[in-house]
């Protein structure tokens, strides 16, 4: 089964399962000016809709990041740790130590 066939099958199933809901006549309820007589909690419907849509978006972002790699920009990699030789060369370049001390310490490090 290809992805297209799977999506078509799911859409057809959802349409068939929703048919009985569309066929109901409402049970004799009055849908007019008093349709909001359900209570104070009815405002939670839009709140839940926003929460569910937010959750779907968050899951989609996490899946895209997971499929795309680490989720960190390419330039944010940590630089390699400096070695003792690198520090010695920097101190010599700044003039903190002279050539003789540099050579002595370089020999010790090697």
C-alpha positions as CSV (number, residue, x, y, z in Angstrom):
1,X,0.0,0.0,0.0
2,X,1.5,3.3,-1.0
3,X,1.2,6.5,1.1
4,X,-1.4,7.9,-1.3
5,X,-3.6,4.8,-1.0
6,X,-3.2,5.0,2.8
7,X,-4.3,8.6,3.0
8,X,-7.2,7.9,0.7
9,X,-8.3,4.9,2.8
10,X,-8.2,7.0,6.0
11,X,-10.2,9.9,4.4
12,X,-12.8,7.5,3.1
13,X,-13.1,5.8,6.5
14,X,-13.5,9.1,8.3
15,X,-16.2,10.2,5.8
16,X,-18.1,6.9,6.3
17,X,-17.8,7.1,10.1
18,X,-19.1,10.7,10.1
19,X,-22.3,9.9,8.1
20,X,-24.4,8.8,11.1
21,X,-23.6,12.0,12.9
22,X,-24.8,14.1,9.9
23,X,-27.9,12.1,9.6
24,X,-29.2,12.9,13.1
25,X,-32.0,15.4,13.4
26,X,-30.9,16.9,16.7
27,X,-33.3,15.1,19.0
28,X,-36.0,17.7,18.9
29,X,-33.7,20.4,20.5
30,X,-34.4,24.0,19.8
31,X,-31.4,25.7,18.1
32,X,-32.3,29.4,18.4
33,X,-31.6,32.3,20.7
34,X,-31.4,29.9,23.7
35,X,-28.8,27.6,22.3
36,X,-26.2,28.9,24.8
37,X,-28.2,27.6,27.8
38,X,-25.6,24.8,28.3
39,X,-23.8,26.6,31.1
40,X,-20.8,28.6,31.9
41,X,-18.4,25.9,30.9
42,X,-19.2,26.2,27.2
43,X,-16.4,28.7,26.7
44,X,-14.0,25.8,27.2
45,X,-14.6,24.5,23.7
46,X,-12.5,27.3,22.0
47,X,-9.9,27.0,24.7
48,X,-9.5,23.3,24.1
49,X,-9.4,23.9,20.4
50,X,-6.4,26.3,20.9
51,X,-4.7,23.8,23.2
52,X,-5.1,20.9,20.8
53,X,-3.9,23.0,17.8
54,X,-0.9,24.2,19.9
55,X,0.0,20.6,20.8
56,X,-0.2,19.5,17.2
57,X,2.1,22.3,16.1
58,X,4.6,21.5,18.9
59,X,4.7,17.8,17.9
60,X,5.2,18.7,14.3
61,X,8.1,21.0,15.2
62,X,9.7,18.3,17.4
63,X,9.3,15.7,14.6
64,X,10.9,18.1,12.0
65,X,13.8,18.8,14.3
66,X,14.3,15.2,15.1
67,X,14.3,14.2,11.4
68,X,16.5,17.2,10.5
69,X,19.3,16.4,12.9
70,X,20.3,17.8,16.3
71,X,18.1,20.8,16.2
72,X,21.1,23.2,16.7
73,X,22.4,25.6,14.1
74,X,25.5,24.5,12.3
75,X,27.6,27.3,13.6
76,X,26.9,26.6,17.3
77,X,29.4,23.7,17.6
78,X,31.9,24.2,20.5
79,X,35.5,24.9,19.4
80,X,38.0,22.2,20.2
81,X,39.6,22.4,23.6
82,X,43.0,24.3,23.6
83,X,46.0,22.2,24.4
84,X,48.9,23.2,26.6
85,X,51.0,23.8,23.5
86,X,48.4,26.2,22.1
87,X,48.5,28.2,25.4
88,X,52.3,28.2,25.4
89,X,52.3,29.5,21.9
90,X,49.8,32.3,22.7
91,X,51.9,33.4,25.8
92,X,55.0,33.5,23.6
93,X,53.1,35.5,20.9
94,X,51.9,38.0,23.5
95,X,55.4,38.4,24.9
96,X,54.7,37.0,28.3
97,X,57.6,34.6,28.0
98,X,60.9,34.9,26.1
99,X,62.3,32.5,23.5
100,X,64.5,30.6,26.0
101,X,61.6,29.9,28.4
102,X,59.4,29.0,25.4
103,X,61.9,26.4,24.2
104,X,62.3,24.9,27.7
105,X,58.6,24.5,28.2
106,X,58.0,23.2,24.7
107,X,60.6,20.5,25.3
108,X,58.9,19.5,28.5
109,X,55.5,19.3,26.9
110,X,56.8,17.2,24.0
